[in-house]
Amino acid sequence: MFLCPRNLNSISGVQVCSTSRNLTLSVSVVSDLLEYRNTVAISLQQLAANDFELSQLRQKTIAQQELVAKLETDLAAALAGRNTSDVDDLSTMDMLGAVHDTKLATNDDSSVLTIVLAQRDRLKLRVGVLEEELMAEKTRQTALQTEMDKVREDNVKLYGKIRFLQSCGNKAAETSVSLPEESSYSAQYENRLDPFQRFGQAETQRGYARLPLHDRASLSIGKAIMTSASARITFFFYLIILHLLVFLKQKRCRALKMRIQVLYRFAYAESCERDFQQDCVARFERHMKEHHPGMTVG
């Protein structure tokens, strides 16, 4: 089978169109990848800020808990030491005013105890608020980590699409994609591929390379049509218009054929009538010559 120059020109035009469409797809994929990279950078900054704030809140909570414990210990020691010194240092004069001193000490201790207990309650309330903030920060950190994992997964998928476009022979996309994170995404993409899938991809590439030119052109056209919504819509309307044109052409040819058949029948009838007339004239002349030789036919 030989291809005419017109077919070669159409195939080269289709390849150029397919290459341009693949380049457009590659540019869109790269733009999506850059957008995901910006999202990851913002998420990392937010995560670092949240970690710093979380560490500060933890330190503050620990310091306040230590302060509460120290205050409670000091209060218990002060009350115990005061009671002991009062018992050991009692003198005669002190014993005389024991009732009055005991009332004053009881009032002072109760006022100090009330202040310390109120401060302890405030610190416990503050610790509870800080623990709630800590739980909220942990929840936010978990959400950010989930979003980062999702963005990383999307980046690996985008890298797989870039590899697919490069495998289709799009050299322009291969030279334009040069991202710093390409090596890490390449390693993640390769780790996700099992050996059987790699072998299948290699066999597919070898089979594609062994295809003839017209088969590769047909495959490229099919991929270009199937990967683009506008191309699928255009091809659909093209098929509808082509079928309508073929239907109208067949209808017109059928009408022309019927007209030709009618004309042929009329011509055949006229020819038969003319032949019949000539045969009748010839027989009449022969009859006149045989049976009436002296008469002339006018």
C-alpha positions, 0 to 999 in steps of 0.5 A: 500500500502506498500513500499519496502526497495528499494523505501524507500532508493530511497525516502531518497536519493531524500530527501537528494538531495533535502535538499542539493539543498535547502541548496545551494539555501539558501547559495546563497540567504544569499550571495546575502543578504550580498552583498545587505547589503554592497551596502546599507552601502556604499549608506548610507555613500555616503548619509551622506557625501552628506548631510554634503557637502550640509549643508556646501554649504547651510551655505556658500550660506547663509553667502554670501547672508548676506554679499552681503546684508550687503555690499549693506546696508553699501554702501547705508548708506555711500553714504547717510551720505556723502551727508548729511555731505557735505550739513550740514558742508558747509562753505564759503571756502568749497563753494568756492571749491565746484566744485572741491570737487564735481568732486573728490567726484564723481570720488571716489564714482563712483570708489567705486561703480564700485568695490562694483558692481563688487564684488556683481556680482561675489558673485551673480555668485558664489551664482548661481554656489552654487545653481546649486551644491545644485540642483545636490546634491539634485538630487544625494540624491534623486537617492541614496534614490531611490536606498536604497528603492530598495535595502530594497525591494530586502532584504525583498524579499530575506528574503521571499525566506529564509522563503520559504526555511525554510518552505520546511524543510531545517533545515540547512538553518534555523540554518545558517541564523543569521543576525542582520537585520533579525528582522527588515526584518522579521517585514517588511515581516510580515507587508506586509503579509495580514491575508488571505495570512497568513491563506493560508500559514498556511493551506498549511503547515498543508496540507503538514504535512498531506500528506503521505510519498510518496506524500511528496517525490513526492512534494519535487522532483517536487519542486527540479526539478522546482526550478533548471535549471540544474535539469529541463534539466537533467529531460528533457533528462532523459524523452527523453532517457527513451521514446527512450528505451521504444520505442526500447524495444517495437519494439524489442518485436514486432519483437520477437512476429512476429518471434514466430508467424512464428515459431508457424505457421511452427510448426503447419503446420508440426504437421498437415502434420504429423497427416495427414500422420499418419491418411492416413497410419491408413486408408490404413491399415484398408482398406487392412485388410478389403478388402485384408486380405491375403496381407501384407503391407510392 
